[in-house]
Amino acid sequence: MPEDKEVQAVVAFHSQLSTALHSVVVGQRAAIDHVMVALVVGGHVLLTGGAATAKGLIVQCLAKAAKLSFKRIQFTPDLMPSDITGAEILEEDTQTGKRVAQFVSGPIFTNLLMADEINRTPPKTQAALLEAMQEKQVSTSGVTRPLPKPFYVMATKTSLETDGTYPLPEAQQDRFMLNIEMETLSEEEELQVVTGNATAQLAQLPQVIEGEGLLRFQQTVRGIAIPRAVQQYIVNLTAASRPGTPDAIEPVNKYVAWGAGVRATQYLALGAKARAALEGRAAATQDDVKAVALPVMRHRIGVNFRAENDNVKPAQIVGQLLESVR
């Protein structure tokens, strides 16, 4: 279990980073809180929502405030896996005159990778991220190369109703710790956007922490206690999301094609620990689990055709799970 001073350091970081982000980003308080949960866990984030909802701005703010090396990839239908991971090219050795293979690293070799509109590229190219997101390494031409630490992928996802988009495979979605839905701005918040200057505010954003500090916070969060009863609640919650099992609730059997897997269980526990640490507590509670359940589970529940006909969304299923599971 971490010492109190270590937990309080996480609290101070939370306050400083939250203040910094809100000085640039209008609204989106829940989204920012959830992003900070992923940040102190080391998890990847999928940001979804309409255009101009500050998805990319939040990622840029995090990179600047945490002094992380930052790369952005615009995902397009013609993007190739090597455009992400890098590739070997032939270069002439000036001493021998022979051609030798030289690896040129791709943009994935960074601390914070922004995968913009990730669902605009085919699944084959999306799969180039799988090993990097899970193992924090890239294998090319039989050679495995570690990625910088810390390493985060923060992807934005455009609406599937838009032309030229591809569904994210289940395995790809499962690599993201959180799927964060951006909120629609109120009229007052939209007026702030109109009168503000996000570009100038971003340029003045103060540095709050460095990558090494984030790695220390990740260790602190993993040391947060999670009582046995809370562990059992997490297991019960994910089990109830799987259709055809004894624990499944009725709406799950009716509307769900596949439920949350083991990664959901792991990330519910880590998310609860992170939320406890960010609030200065040395132990996670059931309320912490409930607070992170929606972004952890909404992209890990696949609905069937009946749900589509009845306009039932994964978020509604998660809400019913939280009401039913004890």
N, C-alpha and C positions, 0 to 999 in steps of 0.2 A: 504493500500500500504506500502511495507517495506521501511525503511529508507535507504538512500544511503550507509551508512556504512555496512548495512546488505548485500546489493547487492554486494558491493565491497569485502566482505568476501567470497562470493561465487566465485567471479572472481579469487581471490587469491588461493582459494582451487582448482579451475579448472586448473590454471597454475601449481601448485605444483604437483597435482596428474597426470596431463598429462606428465610432465617432468619425474616423477618417473616411470610411465608405459612404456614410450618410451625408458627408459634406459634398459628395459628388453625385451620388445616385439618389434620385427622388423616389420616395416610397420604397416598395419591395422589402419591407422589414423582415417578413417571414423568410423570404428567399435568402437574404443576407445572413440571418441567423443559421439557416440550414447549411449554407456554404461554409460557414465557420466551423460547424460540426465536422464536415468532411475534411476541412483543412487540418484540424488537430488530430484527426484519425489517420490521415494519409489516403483518404478515399477519393475516387473519381466522381465527377458530377455531370449529369445530363440536365441542361437547362432548356425547358420547353416553354412555348408561349408565342404570342403574336409578334409581329414586327415592331421595332422601336420600343421594346419593353426593358431595355438596359441589360440584356443578357451578355452581350460582348463587353459592355462598359464595366460590369461587375468583375469580369475576368481580368481586364486590363488594370483595374484598380488594385486587385489582389496582387498581381505581379509587381506593381510599383511599390505598394505599401510593404510587401514582404521581401523586396529586393530579390525576386526570383528571375532567373533567365527565362525569357518568354519567346515563344514562337507561335505563329498563327498559320493554319492551313485552311484554305478555302476549298471545301470538298465539292467536287464537280463530277459529272458522269464519266469524264475521260481521265480522272485521276488514277494513277497506277500505284500499287503497293510500294514500289521503289521510290516513289515521290515522297513517301512518308518515312520509310526506314533508312533510305540511302542505297547505294549500289557500288559495285566495283567497276572501275574504269581502267583501261590500259594506258599506261604512261611510259614514256621512254626514259630508261635510266641513262643519265648523261655520262656516267663513267663507263658502262659496258655497252651502251647502245642497244641493249635488249629492252623489249617491252615487258613491263611488270604490272601486275594487278594492284591497284590502289583503291582502298575503300574510301568513299566520300560519304560522310554521315549525312543523314536526312534531318529534317526539322524535329523529329521525335527526340533527338538528343538535347533535351532542355529540361528545366525544372517544371515549367508550366506550359503545357501544349493546349492551345485553343483549337479545337476541331470545329470549325464553323460550318453549320448546316450539314452535319455528318450524314444525314439520310439522303443527301443528293448524290452520293456515290454508291456504286453497286456493292453487294455484300462481300465480294472477293476483296475489294480494296478496304472495306471496313475491317475485314479479318486481319489486316496488317497490324491492327492495334491490340489484338487479343493477347499475345504473349507479353507485349510491353506493359499492358495494364495489369496483368496478373503476376508476372514474374519480375517485372521491372528490368527487363533485358530484351535485346533484339538479336535474333539468330539469322545470319545471312551467309550464304556460301559455306556452310559448315562451321562458321565461327560465331560464338556467342559473345556479345558485347554488353556490359552493364550500362544502365542509364544513370544519369546524375541523380543524386539524392538531395532533397526530396523530389519525387516525380508525381505530377498530377496531370490527368487529362480532364479538361472541362470542355464539354461539347455542347453546341447549340443544335437544336432540332427544329426544323421548319415543319409546318402543318402538312400532314399526308394528303390533304385535299389539293395541295399545290402541285402543278404539273412538274414532271421530272424528278420525283422523289421515289425512294425505295424504302420498304419496311426494314427496321433494324432487326436482325436475327436475334432469337432468344438468348443465345450465348453472348452476343455483343451487349445487349441490354443488361445482362446479369453482371457484367464487369463494372457497371456503374453503381457505386454505393447508393447514390441518391438521384432521384428524378424530381427536379424542382420545377413546379409550375409557377411562372411569373404572374403576378397579379395585374389586373386592369387598373390603371391609375384613376383616382378620383378627379373631379373637375378642378379642384384646388391644386392637386399635384401636377396635373397637366399644365396648368398656368405657370407653375414653378419651372417646368421644363421649357416652356416658351420663353420665359424671361431670363433663364439661366444660361450659363456658358460652360457646359460639361468639359469641353476640351481644355479651357484655361484652368478650370478647377482640378482636372486630372494632372496637369503639368505641375501644380503646386502641392500635390498630395504628399504628405510627409511619410518617411519610412518608419515603420512600426517595429519590424523584426527582420531577421535574416533567416535563410534556410536552415542553418544549424539550430536556431531556436525552435523552429517548427519540429525538427526531429526530436528535440528534448521534450516538447509538449506531447508528441505522439507516445513517447515512453511513459510520461506521466498519466495520460489518459488510459493506457492499457493497464495501469496499476490500480485504477479506481475499482472499488469493490462492487460486486453485483450479487445481492443476496440470493439464496437458493430459490426462494419463492418467486423472485423476479425472473430468474433463469427459467423456471418452469412455466411462467406466464408467456415468455417469449416462444418456447417450444410449442405450447398449446395454441398460440396465435398463428404460427406458421402452419402447424398441422391442420388447423381448421380451414385453411385456405386451399387444401388439396382435395379436389373432387373424388368421390368414390372411396374415401377412407372413412373409418369409423368416427373420426373427429370432425369431419366436414359439416359445416352448418348448411341449412336447407338452401339459401341463395347461392352458395358455392356449387352445390350439386346441380342446381338449375342453370346457372349462367357461366360457370367457369370451365374452360377447356384444360388449363393447367394452372397449378398453384405455385406458391413461393417455395423455393428450394432451400438448401442448407446455407447458401450465401446470405439469404434474407435473415436467417437466424443469427448468423455471425454479425451482420451489419446492424441488426436491431440492438444487439448487446453492445457493440462498439459505439453506436449512436447514442444509446442511453448513457454510457460512461462519459462520452464527450459532453453531452448536455449537462450532466452533473458537475463535471470539472469546470465548465464555462460559468456555472453559477456558484462555484466555490464549495461544492459538496464532495465528500470523499467516498460516497456510495450512491449508486444509481437506484431509482425507484420505478415503480410501475408507470407512474405519470411520465417519466422520462422516455420510457418505451413508447407510450401512446403518442408523445410529441413528435417522434421521428418515424412512426409507423407508416404514415401516408407516403412520404418521399422514398422510404426504403422499399415499400411493397407495391406501389401502384404500377411499376413497370415490370414486376415479376408475376403478375397475375394476367393470364391470357383469357379473354372472354370468348364465348362461342357465338354462333350465328343467332341463337335465341336472344342473347344479350343485345346484339346489334339491332335486332328487330324491335326489342323492347326499350332500346336506348338506355341500357344499363352500362355504366362506365366502371372501370376498375376502382376508381376512387370511391364509388358508392359501395362496392363490395368490401373495401377496407373499412369504411365506416361501419358497416353491419358487423364485421368481424370484431371491431373494437367494442361494439355494444353487446355482443353475444358472449365473447370469450371471457372467462373468469380465471 
